[in-house]
């Protein structure tokens, strides 16, 4: 149920007043740097070896299969066993995969050998998502979730910018990917050391296993908690319909005529917008009407995509993408805080796993949707049509889920043991 207390005095660094949060933030930053570095290095290595865009497309497909297939058991593991242990096992798996990729690069291994390693990266990602994602509420009280989410979003966006840059410099130094994979190995191991330093917590889920009931509990919780279902529905379809990242090379080359340097700026624009907004949100008091803010920002994301799709000048395209990152980051912080605030600790791993699949699938399918519609109708109709589709989804969710419009400030929410009530 919801309590309606007076808003607490705002503290921009509230999350870091709690022990272990700063270490955890540094560790997650290292892990995000490692993941982005591996992504860049694998793409560069495979394209150098094959010259095939199909080889690049297979990377995402091979990684997403275990993420989706193992989502439910990974969520149960994050609730049934101590989350720190599950997270350590996941990142040790990712570290071993980085070491295997480094070895393949050193011995000039065949491109086909990279894909089994990428599959196990997907396995590590499947267990990393719910275990790491569910640890933060064990470190900060609910009143500081929003502040913590804003800071952790800031570090993720910074890693999204700096990780590829570091990987690019390391690749250029030796004209090979070995150093980039070595950096990822060290970063994953660094996060493992951070996780060891965090106080151990007992398993969240107690009692006898319910078998299939345990697997489906997170899914049932999401669909019964209408306000959270509305929030992730907005994000799912906004990214699925409105994402234009996959088409940025087309716009850079054929529409804006800015070449690879311009493409780099276009790729950086959403992350720059998201980073600046995440830092700003750490200094803002809690939203009084977070549900309304979420609806408005997702609509703003759709409008930004429409402007980008229609633009034929670089500065306007950059500004549109910058604001797409601004709007997206506000929705990410609200949605993440909502998930952690409403979910009982005994179910956070399973609910986080469902959330992770929703977001991961929307990114992968969004890239596929953009490419497929651009092939059939052209890039302009693909991007503008996707933005218009996002606005339609926003209108539908706003009308179909009145719970979202009436959502009180997030710091007033408490976990729902019985979402149906």
C-alpha positions as CSV (number, residue, x, y, z in Angstrom):
1,X,0.0,0.0,0.0
2,X,1.0,3.7,-0.4
3,X,1.8,6.0,2.5
4,X,1.6,9.7,2.0
5,X,4.3,11.3,4.1
6,X,5.9,14.7,3.6
7,X,8.8,14.7,1.1
8,X,12.2,14.3,2.8
9,X,14.8,17.1,2.6
10,X,16.7,16.6,-0.7
11,X,20.3,15.4,-0.6
12,X,22.1,15.0,-3.9
13,X,24.5,12.5,-2.4
14,X,21.9,10.6,-0.3
15,X,22.7,7.2,-1.9
16,X,26.4,7.5,-1.0
17,X,25.7,8.1,2.7
18,X,25.2,4.3,3.0
19,X,28.1,1.9,3.4
20,X,29.3,0.0,0.3
21,X,27.3,2.0,-2.2
22,X,30.3,3.9,-3.5
23,X,32.3,0.7,-4.0
24,X,29.3,-0.9,-5.7
25,X,28.9,2.1,-8.1
26,X,32.6,1.9,-9.0
27,X,32.3,-1.9,-9.6
28,X,29.3,-1.5,-11.8
29,X,31.1,1.2,-13.8
30,X,34.0,-1.2,-14.4
31,X,31.6,-3.9,-15.4
32,X,29.8,-1.6,-17.9
33,X,33.2,-0.5,-19.3
34,X,34.2,-4.2,-19.7
35,X,30.9,-5.0,-21.6
36,X,31.1,-2.1,-24.0
37,X,34.8,-2.7,-24.6
38,X,34.1,-6.3,-25.5
39,X,31.3,-5.3,-27.8
40,X,33.5,-2.9,-29.7
41,X,36.5,-5.3,-29.9
42,X,34.4,-8.2,-31.0
43,X,32.8,-6.2,-33.8
44,X,36.1,-4.8,-35.0
45,X,37.8,-8.3,-34.9
46,X,35.0,-10.1,-36.7
47,X,34.7,-7.4,-39.4
48,X,38.4,-7.4,-39.9
49,X,38.4,-11.1,-40.4
50,X,35.2,-11.5,-42.5
51,X,34.2,-8.1,-44.0
52,X,30.7,-9.3,-43.5
53,X,27.8,-7.4,-41.9
54,X,26.0,-10.7,-41.4
55,X,28.9,-11.8,-39.1
56,X,28.2,-8.7,-37.0
57,X,24.5,-9.3,-36.9
58,X,25.0,-12.8,-35.5
59,X,26.8,-11.4,-32.5
60,X,23.6,-9.9,-31.0
61,X,21.5,-13.0,-31.9
62,X,24.0,-15.5,-30.3
63,X,24.2,-13.4,-27.1
64,X,20.4,-12.8,-26.7
65,X,19.4,-16.5,-27.0
66,X,20.7,-17.5,-23.6
67,X,19.6,-14.2,-22.0
68,X,16.0,-15.0,-23.0
69,X,16.2,-18.7,-22.5
70,X,17.7,-18.5,-19.0
71,X,15.8,-15.4,-17.7
72,X,13.4,-17.3,-15.5
73,X,15.9,-19.7,-13.8
74,X,18.4,-16.8,-13.4
75,X,15.7,-14.8,-11.6
76,X,15.0,-17.8,-9.3
77,X,18.7,-18.2,-8.6
78,X,19.0,-14.5,-7.7
79,X,16.3,-15.0,-5.1
80,X,17.0,-18.6,-3.9
81,X,20.8,-18.0,-3.4
82,X,22.8,-15.0,-2.0
83,X,22.8,-12.5,-4.8
84,X,26.4,-11.6,-4.2
85,X,27.5,-15.2,-4.9
86,X,25.3,-15.4,-8.1
87,X,26.8,-12.0,-9.3
88,X,30.3,-13.2,-8.6
89,X,29.8,-16.4,-10.6
90,X,28.3,-14.4,-13.5
91,X,31.2,-12.0,-13.7
92,X,33.8,-14.7,-13.3
93,X,32.1,-16.3,-16.3
94,X,32.3,-13.0,-18.2
95,X,36.0,-12.6,-17.2
96,X,36.8,-16.1,-18.5
97,X,35.0,-15.3,-21.8
98,X,37.1,-12.1,-22.1
99,X,40.2,-14.2,-21.5
100,X,39.1,-16.7,-24.2
101,X,38.5,-13.9,-26.7
102,X,42.0,-12.5,-25.9
103,X,43.4,-16.0,-26.6
104,X,41.6,-16.3,-29.9
105,X,42.8,-12.9,-30.9
106,X,46.4,-13.8,-30.0
107,X,46.4,-17.0,-32.0
108,X,44.4,-15.6,-34.9
109,X,41.5,-18.0,-34.3
110,X,38.8,-18.6,-36.9
111,X,35.7,-16.3,-36.8
112,X,33.5,-19.3,-36.1
113,X,35.3,-19.9,-32.8
114,X,34.1,-16.5,-31.4
115,X,30.5,-17.5,-31.4
116,X,30.6,-20.2,-28.7
117,X,32.4,-17.7,-26.5
118,X,29.7,-15.1,-27.2
119,X,27.0,-17.6,-26.3
120,X,28.6,-18.0,-22.8
121,X,28.8,-14.2,-22.6
122,X,25.0,-14.4,-23.0
123,X,24.8,-16.9,-20.2
124,X,26.8,-14.7,-17.9
125,X,24.6,-11.7,-18.8
126,X,21.5,-13.7,-18.1
127,X,22.6,-14.3,-14.5
128,X,24.3,-11.0,-14.0
129,X,21.2,-8.9,-14.8
130,X,18.8,-10.1,-12.0
131,X,21.5,-10.7,-9.3
132,X,23.3,-7.4,-9.7
133,X,20.1,-5.5,-10.4
134,X,18.5,-6.8,-7.2
135,X,21.5,-6.0,-4.9
136,X,21.1,-2.2,-4.8
137,X,17.9,-2.3,-2.7
138,X,19.9,-4.3,-0.1
139,X,22.3,-1.4,0.2
140,X,20.0,1.7,0.3
141,X,16.6,2.3,1.9
142,X,13.6,2.9,-0.3
143,X,13.6,6.6,0.2
144,X,16.9,6.9,-1.6
145,X,16.2,4.5,-4.5
146,X,15.5,7.4,-6.9
147,X,18.8,9.2,-6.0
148,X,20.7,5.9,-6.3
149,X,19.1,5.1,-9.7
150,X,20.1,8.5,-11.0
151,X,23.7,8.1,-9.9
152,X,24.0,4.6,-11.2
153,X,22.4,5.7,-14.5
154,X,25.1,8.4,-14.7
155,X,27.9,5.9,-14.2
156,X,26.4,3.6,-16.9
157,X,26.1,6.4,-19.4
158,X,29.7,7.5,-18.7
159,X,30.8,3.9,-19.2
160,X,28.9,3.8,-22.5
161,X,30.9,6.8,-23.7
162,X,34.3,5.9,-22.3
163,X,34.3,2.1,-22.8
164,X,34.2,2.2,-26.6
165,X,36.7,5.1,-26.6
166,X,39.1,3.1,-24.4
167,X,38.6,0.0,-26.6
168,X,39.2,2.0,-29.7
169,X,42.5,3.5,-28.4
170,X,43.7,0.1,-27.3
171,X,42.9,-1.5,-30.6
172,X,44.7,1.3,-32.5
173,X,47.8,1.0,-30.3
174,X,48.6,-2.5,-31.6
175,X,46.2,-2.9,-34.5
176,X,44.6,-5.7,-32.7
177,X,41.9,-6.5,-30.1
178,X,44.1,-8.2,-27.5
179,X,44.6,-5.3,-25.2
180,X,40.9,-4.4,-25.3
181,X,40.0,-7.9,-24.3
182,X,42.7,-7.8,-21.6
183,X,41.2,-4.6,-20.3
184,X,37.7,-6.2,-20.1
185,X,39.2,-9.2,-18.2
186,X,40.8,-6.9,-15.6
187,X,37.6,-4.8,-15.3
188,X,35.4,-7.8,-14.7
189,X,37.8,-9.2,-12.1
190,X,37.8,-5.7,-10.5
191,X,34.0,-5.9,-10.0
192,X,34.4,-9.4,-8.6
193,X,36.8,-8.0,-5.9
194,X,34.2,-5.2,-5.2
195,X,31.5,-7.8,-4.8
196,X,33.6,-9.8,-2.3
197,X,34.1,-6.6,-0.2
198,X,30.3,-6.0,0.1
199,X,28.7,-7.4,3.2
200,X,27.1,-10.8,2.6
201,X,23.3,-11.0,2.7
202,X,21.2,-14.1,3.2
203,X,19.1,-15.5,0.3
204,X,15.9,-13.5,-0.2
205,X,13.6,-16.4,-0.9
206,X,13.0,-18.9,1.9
207,X,10.9,-22.0,2.3
208,X,10.3,-25.0,0.0
209,X,10.8,-24.6,-3.7
210,X,7.5,-24.4,-5.7
211,X,9.1,-25.6,-8.9
212,X,7.4,-24.0,-11.9
213,X,5.6,-21.7,-9.5
214,X,8.9,-20.1,-8.6
215,X,9.8,-19.6,-12.2
216,X,6.6,-17.9,-13.1
217,X,6.2,-15.8,-9.9
218,X,8.1,-12.8,-11.4
219,X,6.0,-12.9,-14.6
220,X,2.8,-13.0,-12.6
221,X,3.9,-10.1,-10.4
222,X,4.7,-7.9,-13.4
223,X,1.4,-8.5,-15.1
224,X,-0.6,-8.0,-11.9
225,X,1.2,-4.8,-10.9
226,X,-0.5,-2.6,-13.4
227,X,1.5,0.6,-12.8
228,X,4.8,-1.3,-13.4
229,X,3.4,-3.1,-16.4
230,X,2.4,0.3,-17.9
231,X,5.9,1.6,-17.3
232,X,7.8,-1.2,-19.0
233,X,5.2,-1.3,-21.8
234,X,6.0,2.3,-22.6
235,X,9.7,1.6,-22.6
236,X,9.4,-1.6,-24.6
237,X,7.4,0.0,-27.5
238,X,9.3,3.2,-27.4
239,X,12.6,1.4,-28.0
240,X,11.0,-1.1,-30.4
241,X,9.4,1.5,-32.6
242,X,11.4,4.7,-32.0
243,X,15.0,3.5,-31.8
244,X,17.1,4.7,-34.7
245,X,20.6,3.7,-33.7
246,X,20.8,0.9,-36.2
247,X,20.2,3.4,-39.0
248,X,22.7,6.1,-37.9
249,X,25.3,4.9,-40.5
250,X,22.7,5.4,-43.3
251,X,21.9,8.9,-42.1
252,X,25.5,9.8,-41.6
253,X,26.5,8.7,-45.1
254,X,23.4,9.2,-47.3
255,X,21.3,11.9,-45.6
256,X,23.6,14.2,-43.6
257,X,26.8,13.5,-45.6
258,X,29.0,13.8,-42.5
259,X,31.1,10.6,-42.9
260,X,32.5,8.5,-40.0
261,X,33.4,11.5,-37.8
262,X,29.8,12.7,-38.0
263,X,28.6,9.2,-37.3
264,X,30.7,9.2,-34.1
265,X,29.1,12.4,-32.9
266,X,25.6,11.0,-33.7
267,X,26.3,7.8,-31.8
268,X,27.6,9.9,-28.8
269,X,24.6,12.3,-28.8
270,X,22.0,10.1,-26.9
271,X,24.6,9.1,-24.3
272,X,25.7,12.7,-23.7
273,X,22.0,13.7,-23.3
274,X,21.4,10.8,-20.9
275,X,24.6,11.5,-18.8
276,X,23.8,15.2,-18.4
277,X,20.2,14.4,-17.4
278,X,21.2,11.7,-15.0
279,X,23.6,14.0,-13.2
280,X,20.9,16.7,-13.1
281,X,18.4,14.2,-11.6
282,X,20.8,13.5,-8.6
283,X,20.2,17.2,-7.6
284,X,16.5,17.4,-8.2
285,X,13.9,16.7,-5.5
286,X,11.5,13.7,-6.1
287,X,9.0,14.1,-8.9
288,X,5.6,14.9,-7.4
289,X,3.8,13.2,-10.3
290,X,6.3,10.6,-11.6
291,X,3.6,8.8,-13.7
292,X,2.8,12.0,-15.7
293,X,6.5,12.7,-16.0
294,X,7.0,9.2,-17.5
295,X,4.2,9.6,-20.0
296,X,5.5,13.1,-21.1
297,X,9.1,12.0,-21.4
298,X,8.3,8.9,-23.5
299,X,6.2,11.2,-25.8
300,X,9.1,13.5,-25.9
301,X,11.3,10.6,-27.0
302,X,8.9,9.9,-29.9
303,X,8.9,13.5,-31.0
304,X,12.7,13.6,-30.9
305,X,12.8,10.6,-33.2
306,X,10.4,12.3,-35.6
307,X,12.6,15.4,-35.7
308,X,15.7,13.3,-36.3
309,X,14.0,11.4,-39.1
310,X,13.0,14.6,-40.9
311,X,16.2,16.5,-40.4
312,X,18.7,17.0,-43.2
313,X,21.2,19.1,-41.3
314,X,23.8,17.8,-38.8
315,X,23.2,20.2,-35.9
316,X,19.5,19.6,-35.8
317,X,20.0,15.8,-36.0
318,X,22.5,16.0,-33.1
319,X,20.2,18.1,-31.0
320,X,17.3,15.6,-31.6
321,X,19.4,12.6,-30.6
322,X,20.7,14.5,-27.6
323,X,17.2,15.1,-26.4
324,X,16.2,11.5,-27.1
325,X,18.9,10.6,-24.5
326,X,17.5,13.2,-22.1
327,X,14.0,11.9,-22.3
328,X,15.1,8.2,-22.2
329,X,17.2,8.7,-19.1
330,X,14.3,10.3,-17.1
331,X,12.1,7.3,-18.0
332,X,14.9,4.8,-17.1
333,X,15.3,6.3,-13.6
334,X,11.6,6.4,-12.9
335,X,11.0,2.9,-14.2
336,X,14.0,1.5,-12.2
337,X,13.0,3.2,-9.0
338,X,9.4,2.0,-9.5
339,X,10.5,-1.6,-9.9
340,X,12.7,-1.6,-6.8
341,X,10.1,0.3,-4.7
342,X,7.1,-2.0,-5.4
343,X,8.8,-5.4,-5.6
344,X,9.2,-7.4,-2.3
345,X,12.8,-8.3,-1.7
346,X,12.0,-12.0,-1.9
347,X,11.0,-11.5,-5.6
348,X,13.4,-8.8,-6.8
349,X,15.6,-11.3,-8.6
350,X,12.7,-12.8,-10.6
351,X,11.1,-9.5,-11.4
352,X,14.5,-8.0,-12.4
353,X,15.0,-10.9,-14.8
354,X,11.6,-10.2,-16.5
355,X,12.5,-6.5,-16.7
356,X,15.9,-7.3,-18.1
357,X,14.3,-9.5,-20.8
358,X,11.8,-6.8,-21.7
359,X,14.5,-4.2,-22.1
360,X,17.1,-6.5,-23.8
361,X,14.5,-7.8,-26.3
362,X,13.3,-4.3,-27.1
363,X,16.9,-3.2,-28.0
364,X,17.6,-6.2,-30.2
365,X,14.1,-6.3,-31.9
366,X,14.2,-2.5,-32.2
367,X,17.4,-2.7,-34.3
368,X,15.8,-5.5,-36.4
369,X,12.5,-3.5,-36.8
370,X,14.4,-0.3,-37.9
371,X,16.5,-2.2,-40.5
372,X,13.6,-4.2,-41.9
373,X,11.2,-1.2,-42.3
374,X,14.0,0.9,-43.7
375,X,14.7,-1.8,-46.3
376,X,11.0,-1.9,-47.3
377,X,10.0,1.8,-47.0
378,X,13.2,3.8,-46.7
379,X,15.0,5.2,-43.6
380,X,12.8,8.4,-43.4
381,X,9.5,6.5,-43.1
382,X,11.1,4.0,-40.8
383,X,12.3,6.6,-38.3
384,X,9.4,9.0,-38.6
385,X,6.8,6.1,-38.6
386,X,8.5,4.7,-35.5
387,X,8.2,8.0,-33.7
388,X,4.6,8.3,-34.6
389,X,4.0,4.8,-33.4
390,X,5.6,5.7,-30.1
391,X,3.1,8.6,-29.7
392,X,0.2,6.2,-30.3
393,X,1.5,3.8,-27.7
394,X,1.9,6.6,-25.2
395,X,-1.7,7.7,-25.8
396,X,-2.9,4.1,-25.4
397,X,-1.0,3.5,-22.1
398,X,-2.1,6.8,-20.7
399,X,-5.7,5.9,-21.2
400,X,-5.5,2.2,-20.5
401,X,-3.6,2.5,-17.2
402,X,-5.1,5.3,-15.0
403,X,-2.9,3.9,-12.2
404,X,0.1,5.4,-13.9
405,X,-1.4,8.9,-14.1
406,X,-2.2,8.9,-10.4
407,X,1.1,7.5,-9.2
408,X,2.3,9.4,-6.1
409,X,5.9,10.4,-5.4
410,X,8.1,7.3,-5.6
411,X,9.6,7.7,-2.1
412,X,6.2,7.1,-0.7
413,X,5.8,3.7,-2.3
414,X,6.2,0.4,-0.4
415,X,6.6,-3.2,-1.7
416,X,3.4,-4.9,-2.7
417,X,3.0,-8.4,-1.3
418,X,-0.3,-8.8,-3.1
419,X,-0.2,-6.8,-6.4
420,X,-3.8,-7.9,-7.2
421,X,-4.9,-5.9,-4.2
